[in-house]
Amino acid sequence: MDDRIQELMEVIKELRKENEDLRNENESLWFMLDEIRASDVDEHAETLNKALEEIKLEFLMKNMKPVDA
């Protein structure tokens, strides 16, 4: 019976180590995902700002009254 208990204790030890490794990997992956999201926002922000400026300019041009010559 002592052998069986010892064997089970070893399995528990291995499972705890594997659990810790998986938690660390999970944390790293969430960090990487946050970095990717932040990068995507920064990358697309400039494009969106340029498009917004073009839309504003187009709106202003459409709403301008002709100048009497």
Steps between C-alpha positions, in 0.01 A plus 500: 500500500789737574623450144161597362488812718852593393406447136189718537699772675741502206209530255360791703840670495526462122145628449568805715809579295308456174220720636750773589661478155161528329401799714827674406447425133142626522615823661762548229244444227259754649786750519585437135135541401484834681815611319356399163173682569684816605715481189196456275328802654809717449548372147143573394458826692701695242299357211172577677610855579593563135164365384318718752686810381409419139134460595503830689660678205250348257211606727632855523548520123142385435357753744697801377295769331624623166682831519354781291755615247 
